Amino acid sequence: EVQLVESGGGLVHVGDSLRLSCTGSGFTFDDSAIGWFRQAPGKEREGVSCIEISDGHTYYADSVQGRFTISSDIAKRTVWLQMNSLKPDDTAVYYCNADTIWGQGTQVTVST
């Protein structure tokens, strides 16, 4: 089955850290670009970070640059998003994406 499964969301306080995981199956993982997107209530979905699995190139939105780190493990078919120094504006449902494949999303809530 072609799918992406996210995990790792939760409720944290300002300044805390979380690590999200995204595991893929049913497609050529090591030739993909895997991205993290997020959607806050009342807002459009926005791109957060992306990694090209084949060469490890990474990309970050300005809003998370320096706080979030994306990484991958081909053998585990998994991409992680390490989120540090979390802010209330980071509150959203986070989705993993590869081309036309979307995960189900995982909720991240940052409280003051």
C-alpha positions in Angstrom: 0.0 0.0 0.0 1.3 3.4 -0.9 1.2 5.6 2.2 3.0 7.9 4.6 2.4 7.6 8.3 3.3 10.4 10.6 3.8 10.3 14.4 5.3 12.3 17.2 2.9 15.2 17.6 1.7 16.4 21.0 1.1 19.3 23.4 4.2 21.1 24.5 5.1 24.5 26.1 6.9 27.4 24.5 10.6 26.6 24.1 10.1 22.8 24.2 11.1 20.4 21.5 9.3 17.7 19.5 10.4 15.2 16.9 8.0 14.2 14.2 8.4 11.0 12.2 7.2 10.1 8.7 7.5 6.5 7.4 6.8 5.7 3.8 5.8 2.5 2.0 4.7 1.4 -1.4 6.9 3.8 -3.4 10.5 4.4 -4.3 11.6 6.1 -1.1 15.3 6.7 -1.9 14.4 8.5 -5.1 11.9 10.9 -3.5 11.7 14.3 -2.1 9.9 14.2 1.2 8.4 17.4 2.6 6.7 18.5 5.8 3.8 20.9 5.6 1.6 22.4 8.3 -1.9 23.9 8.5 -3.1 26.0 11.3 -6.8 26.7 12.0 -8.1 29.2 9.5 -4.9 29.3 7.5 -3.7 27.7 4.3 -1.3 24.7 4.3 2.3 25.9 4.1 5.6 24.2 3.4 7.9 23.8 6.4 10.8 21.8 5.2 11.9 19.3 2.5 14.6 16.8 2.0 15.8 15.2 -1.2 16.5 11.6 -0.1 19.0 10.8 -2.8 21.5 13.5 -1.9 20.3 14.9 1.4 19.7 18.4 0.2 17.4 20.2 2.6 15.2 23.2 2.5 13.5 25.2 5.2 10.8 27.9 5.4 12.2 31.2 6.8 9.9 30.8 9.8 11.6 27.6 11.0 15.2 28.1 9.7 17.6 27.5 12.6 15.0 25.9 14.8 13.9 22.8 12.8 16.0 20.1 11.3 14.9 17.5 8.7 16.7 14.2 8.3 16.2 10.8 6.8 17.2 7.2 7.0 16.8 5.3 3.8 17.0 1.8 5.4 14.1 2.8 7.8 12.2 4.6 5.0 11.7 7.4 7.6 12.1 11.2 7.6 12.2 13.1 10.9 11.5 16.7 11.7 13.3 17.8 14.8 11.5 20.9 16.1 13.3 23.0 18.7 12.4 26.3 20.4 8.8 25.8 19.6 6.5 28.9 19.5 2.7 29.2 19.6 2.8 30.1 15.9 4.1 26.5 15.3 0.7 25.1 16.4 -0.8 23.3 13.5 -1.5 19.9 12.0 1.8 18.7 10.4 1.6 16.6 7.2 4.2 14.5 5.5 4.2 14.6 1.7 5.9 12.8 -1.2 4.7 13.9 -4.6 0.9 13.2 -4.6 1.1 11.1 -1.4 0.0 12.7 1.9 0.0 11.4 5.4 -2.9 11.7 7.8 -1.3 14.5 9.8 -0.2 14.8 13.4 -1.3 17.6 15.7 1.3 19.9 17.3 0.1 22.3 19.9 2.4 24.8 21.6 1.0 26.4 24.7 2.2 29.6 26.5 
